[in-house]
Amino acid sequence: MLIENEEVVTDAPLCLCNVVLNTEKTSPTLIYDKKTGYYLMYCKKCGFKTNSSQNKQSVITDWFYSNIQGNAHIKTRWIQRYNKQQGTAITSGGTSPSKGE
């Protein structure tokens, strides 16, 4: 991946990993891959990421709507998406369910 530009976006919502995984508050990073022409936003702390797109605004919008603080539905969807991206099985409490559950 040839990255032309990488910047921390401080005016975007913080990643929900600070709520779900009890990590430190982290602003997302926006990257632009010059080779493919795609943008992506991700959290350097937990690895949560948006869908990539050649449209910068759609990537930013994806991040904003995926990380709304204080919304139970968004938190549930964030957990589902995080689990799919990371291959994990965290629950709404930020823990992995024990075997047999």
Buried (B, 14 or more C-beta within 10 A) or exposed (E): EEEEEEEEEEEBBBBBBBBBBEBEEBBBBBBBBEEEEBBBBBBEBBEBBBBBBEEEEBBBBBBBEBBBEEEEEBBEBBBEBBBEEEEEEBEEEEEEEEEEE
